[in-house]
Amino acid sequence: VPMGVLSCMKYLMFIFNVLVFAGGTCLAGVGIWVAVDPAGFQDIVATKAVLRAGAYLLLAVGIALALLGFLGCCGALRRSRPLLLV
């Protein structure tokens, strides 16, 4: 495999993982916002129990995606197979 292809794949994987990290950070931010100030979202969601569960679900998924995106970025830059397999 030519070196240029491997370099391109490395940067494409890095960019994809940065996007996953940014999406996870945004989801975690929305989850924190809904958990802290649920009054702004009560117009959208009718019951308060669903709102709290949704906020914590967004928070958990966002943190997991941000962590996976960060590990993927580190794995792509270092070409570390264990980090990329996570």
TAKAVEN-V197203 format. One record per run of one state. SS is the DSSP state (hx for helix, st for strand, lp for the rest). FROM is the first residue (numbers start at 1). TO is the last residue. Records with the same first field share a line. If there is no record, write none. Layout:
SS->FROM-TO + FROM-TO
This chain:
lp->1-2 + 37-37 + 42-47 + 79-80 + 86-86
hx->3-36 + 38-41 + 48-78 + 81-85
